[in-house]
Amino acid sequence: MNKKTCQKTIGKRLRKLRREHNVSSKQMAKIMEVSWFTYWKFERGRGTIMLSHVIRVAIFFEKSLDYIVGE
């Protein structure tokens, strides 16, 4: 999986999890310790997301890292 595909997959998973759990994008940004705009870019597959941010999401939603990155 190339970088661009991975970013888009993570973005789709972030949006799916956020909506399933009724979490706002502002709340997600706070969970990930990033600005709302940075989170907005992550969700749209435009920003490079750090592993530490993915780990925070995995812990919050009790999901595996494999699930979040689409494996």
CNS distance restraints for C-alpha pairs under 8 A (distance, minus, plus):
assign (resid   1 and name CA) (resid   5 and name CA) 6.24 0.50 0.50
assign (resid   1 and name CA) (resid   6 and name CA) 6.26 0.50 0.50
assign (resid   2 and name CA) (resid   6 and name CA) 6.16 0.50 0.50
assign (resid   3 and name CA) (resid   7 and name CA) 6.15 0.50 0.50
assign (resid   4 and name CA) (resid   8 and name CA) 6.31 0.50 0.50
assign (resid   4 and name CA) (resid  45 and name CA) 7.37 0.50 0.50
assign (resid   5 and name CA) (resid   9 and name CA) 6.14 0.50 0.50
assign (resid   6 and name CA) (resid  10 and name CA) 6.13 0.50 0.50
assign (resid   6 and name CA) (resid  69 and name CA) 6.53 0.50 0.50
assign (resid   6 and name CA) (resid  70 and name CA) 7.66 0.50 0.50
assign (resid   7 and name CA) (resid  11 and name CA) 6.11 0.50 0.50
assign (resid   7 and name CA) (resid  42 and name CA) 7.32 0.50 0.50
assign (resid   7 and name CA) (resid  45 and name CA) 4.66 0.50 0.50
assign (resid   7 and name CA) (resid  46 and name CA) 6.95 0.50 0.50
assign (resid   7 and name CA) (resid  47 and name CA) 7.30 0.50 0.50
assign (resid   7 and name CA) (resid  48 and name CA) 6.89 0.50 0.50
assign (resid   7 and name CA) (resid  49 and name CA) 7.50 0.50 0.50
assign (resid   8 and name CA) (resid  12 and name CA) 6.20 0.50 0.50
assign (resid   8 and name CA) (resid  43 and name CA) 7.70 0.50 0.50
assign (resid   8 and name CA) (resid  44 and name CA) 6.59 0.50 0.50
assign (resid   8 and name CA) (resid  45 and name CA) 4.05 0.50 0.50
assign (resid   8 and name CA) (resid  46 and name CA) 7.51 0.50 0.50
assign (resid   9 and name CA) (resid  13 and name CA) 6.27 0.50 0.50
assign (resid   9 and name CA) (resid  45 and name CA) 7.34 0.50 0.50
assign (resid   9 and name CA) (resid  68 and name CA) 7.87 0.50 0.50
assign (resid   9 and name CA) (resid  69 and name CA) 6.29 0.50 0.50
assign (resid   9 and name CA) (resid  70 and name CA) 6.09 0.50 0.50
assign (resid  10 and name CA) (resid  14 and name CA) 6.07 0.50 0.50
assign (resid  10 and name CA) (resid  42 and name CA) 7.67 0.50 0.50
assign (resid  10 and name CA) (resid  43 and name CA) 7.33 0.50 0.50
assign (resid  10 and name CA) (resid  45 and name CA) 7.09 0.50 0.50
assign (resid  10 and name CA) (resid  68 and name CA) 5.80 0.50 0.50
assign (resid  10 and name CA) (resid  69 and name CA) 5.15 0.50 0.50
assign (resid  10 and name CA) (resid  70 and name CA) 6.93 0.50 0.50
assign (resid  11 and name CA) (resid  15 and name CA) 6.26 0.50 0.50
assign (resid  11 and name CA) (resid  42 and name CA) 5.51 0.50 0.50
assign (resid  11 and name CA) (resid  43 and name CA) 3.84 0.50 0.50
assign (resid  11 and name CA) (resid  44 and name CA) 5.43 0.50 0.50
assign (resid  11 and name CA) (resid  45 and name CA) 5.01 0.50 0.50
assign (resid  12 and name CA) (resid  16 and name CA) 6.09 0.50 0.50
assign (resid  12 and name CA) (resid  43 and name CA) 6.41 0.50 0.50
assign (resid  12 and name CA) (resid  44 and name CA) 7.41 0.50 0.50
assign (resid  12 and name CA) (resid  45 and name CA) 7.79 0.50 0.50
assign (resid  13 and name CA) (resid  17 and name CA) 6.01 0.50 0.50
assign (resid  13 and name CA) (resid  68 and name CA) 5.78 0.50 0.50
assign (resid  13 and name CA) (resid  69 and name CA) 7.65 0.50 0.50
assign (resid  13 and name CA) (resid  70 and name CA) 7.72 0.50 0.50
assign (resid  14 and name CA) (resid  18 and name CA) 5.98 0.50 0.50
assign (resid  14 and name CA) (resid  43 and name CA) 6.03 0.50 0.50
assign (resid  14 and name CA) (resid  68 and name CA) 7.42 0.50 0.50
assign (resid  15 and name CA) (resid  19 and name CA) 6.09 0.50 0.50
assign (resid  15 and name CA) (resid  43 and name CA) 6.03 0.50 0.50
assign (resid  16 and name CA) (resid  20 and name CA) 6.06 0.50 0.50
assign (resid  17 and name CA) (resid  21 and name CA) 6.16 0.50 0.50
assign (resid  17 and name CA) (resid  61 and name CA) 7.50 0.50 0.50
assign (resid  18 and name CA) (resid  22 and name CA) 5.96 0.50 0.50
assign (resid  18 and name CA) (resid  23 and name CA) 4.96 0.50 0.50
assign (resid  18 and name CA) (resid  24 and name CA) 6.82 0.50 0.50
assign (resid  18 and name CA) (resid  25 and name CA) 7.48 0.50 0.50
assign (resid  18 and name CA) (resid  28 and name CA) 7.40 0.50 0.50
assign (resid  19 and name CA) (resid  23 and name CA) 6.25 0.50 0.50
assign (resid  19 and name CA) (resid  24 and name CA) 7.83 0.50 0.50
assign (resid  23 and name CA) (resid  27 and name CA) 6.21 0.50 0.50
assign (resid  23 and name CA) (resid  28 and name CA) 6.76 0.50 0.50
assign (resid  24 and name CA) (resid  28 and name CA) 6.29 0.50 0.50
assign (resid  25 and name CA) (resid  29 and name CA) 6.16 0.50 0.50
assign (resid  25 and name CA) (resid  36 and name CA) 6.88 0.50 0.50
assign (resid  25 and name CA) (resid  39 and name CA) 7.19 0.50 0.50
assign (resid  25 and name CA) (resid  40 and name CA) 7.30 0.50 0.50
assign (resid  26 and name CA) (resid  30 and name CA) 6.37 0.50 0.50
assign (resid  26 and name CA) (resid  36 and name CA) 5.59 0.50 0.50
assign (resid  27 and name CA) (resid  31 and name CA) 6.21 0.50 0.50
assign (resid  28 and name CA) (resid  32 and name CA) 6.13 0.50 0.50
assign (resid  28 and name CA) (resid  39 and name CA) 7.26 0.50 0.50
assign (resid  29 and name CA) (resid  33 and name CA) 5.83 0.50 0.50
assign (resid  29 and name CA) (resid  34 and name CA) 5.13 0.50 0.50
assign (resid  29 and name CA) (resid  35 and name CA) 5.74 0.50 0.50
assign (resid  29 and name CA) (resid  36 and name CA) 5.19 0.50 0.50
assign (resid  29 and name CA) (resid  38 and name CA) 7.66 0.50 0.50
assign (resid  29 and name CA) (resid  39 and name CA) 5.41 0.50 0.50
assign (resid  30 and name CA) (resid  34 and name CA) 6.31 0.50 0.50
assign (resid  30 and name CA) (resid  35 and name CA) 7.43 0.50 0.50
assign (resid  30 and name CA) (resid  36 and name CA) 7.88 0.50 0.50
assign (resid  31 and name CA) (resid  56 and name CA) 6.85 0.50 0.50
assign (resid  31 and name CA) (resid  57 and name CA) 7.23 0.50 0.50
assign (resid  31 and name CA) (resid  60 and name CA) 7.79 0.50 0.50
assign (resid  32 and name CA) (resid  53 and name CA) 5.25 0.50 0.50
assign (resid  32 and name CA) (resid  54 and name CA) 7.85 0.50 0.50
assign (resid  32 and name CA) (resid  56 and name CA) 5.94 0.50 0.50
assign (resid  32 and name CA) (resid  57 and name CA) 6.75 0.50 0.50
assign (resid  33 and name CA) (resid  53 and name CA) 7.65 0.50 0.50
assign (resid  34 and name CA) (resid  38 and name CA) 6.17 0.50 0.50
assign (resid  34 and name CA) (resid  39 and name CA) 6.52 0.50 0.50
assign (resid  35 and name CA) (resid  39 and name CA) 6.34 0.50 0.50
assign (resid  36 and name CA) (resid  40 and name CA) 6.09 0.50 0.50
assign (resid  37 and name CA) (resid  41 and name CA) 6.31 0.50 0.50
assign (resid  38 and name CA) (resid  42 and name CA) 6.34 0.50 0.50
assign (resid  38 and name CA) (resid  47 and name CA) 7.10 0.50 0.50
assign (resid  39 and name CA) (resid  43 and name CA) 6.22 0.50 0.50
assign (resid  40 and name CA) (resid  44 and name CA) 6.46 0.50 0.50
assign (resid  41 and name CA) (resid  45 and name CA) 6.21 0.50 0.50
assign (resid  41 and name CA) (resid  46 and name CA) 4.96 0.50 0.50
assign (resid  41 and name CA) (resid  47 and name CA) 5.12 0.50 0.50
assign (resid  42 and name CA) (resid  46 and name CA) 5.79 0.50 0.50
assign (resid  42 and name CA) (resid  47 and name CA) 4.95 0.50 0.50
assign (resid  42 and name CA) (resid  48 and name CA) 7.06 0.50 0.50
assign (resid  42 and name CA) (resid  49 and name CA) 6.55 0.50 0.50
assign (resid  49 and name CA) (resid  53 and name CA) 6.63 0.50 0.50
assign (resid  49 and name CA) (resid  54 and name CA) 7.28 0.50 0.50
assign (resid  50 and name CA) (resid  54 and name CA) 6.71 0.50 0.50
assign (resid  51 and name CA) (resid  55 and name CA) 6.16 0.50 0.50
assign (resid  52 and name CA) (resid  56 and name CA) 6.37 0.50 0.50
assign (resid  53 and name CA) (resid  57 and name CA) 6.49 0.50 0.50
assign (resid  54 and name CA) (resid  58 and name CA) 6.17 0.50 0.50
assign (resid  54 and name CA) (resid  65 and name CA) 7.11 0.50 0.50
assign (resid  54 and name CA) (resid  68 and name CA) 7.47 0.50 0.50
assign (resid  55 and name CA) (resid  59 and name CA) 6.14 0.50 0.50
assign (resid  55 and name CA) (resid  65 and name CA) 6.90 0.50 0.50
assign (resid  56 and name CA) (resid  60 and name CA) 6.09 0.50 0.50
assign (resid  57 and name CA) (resid  61 and name CA) 6.10 0.50 0.50
assign (resid  57 and name CA) (resid  63 and name CA) 7.95 0.50 0.50
assign (resid  58 and name CA) (resid  62 and name CA) 5.45 0.50 0.50
assign (resid  58 and name CA) (resid  63 and name CA) 4.74 0.50 0.50
assign (resid  58 and name CA) (resid  64 and name CA) 5.83 0.50 0.50
assign (resid  58 and name CA) (resid  65 and name CA) 6.07 0.50 0.50
assign (resid  58 and name CA) (resid  68 and name CA) 7.19 0.50 0.50
assign (resid  59 and name CA) (resid  63 and name CA) 6.65 0.50 0.50
assign (resid  63 and name CA) (resid  67 and name CA) 6.59 0.50 0.50
assign (resid  63 and name CA) (resid  68 and name CA) 7.25 0.50 0.50
assign (resid  64 and name CA) (resid  68 and name CA) 6.63 0.50 0.50
assign (resid  65 and name CA) (resid  69 and name CA) 6.25 0.50 0.50
assign (resid  66 and name CA) (resid  70 and name CA) 6.02 0.50 0.50
assign (resid  66 and name CA) (resid  71 and name CA) 4.94 0.50 0.50
assign (resid  67 and name CA) (resid  71 and name CA) 5.80 0.50 0.50
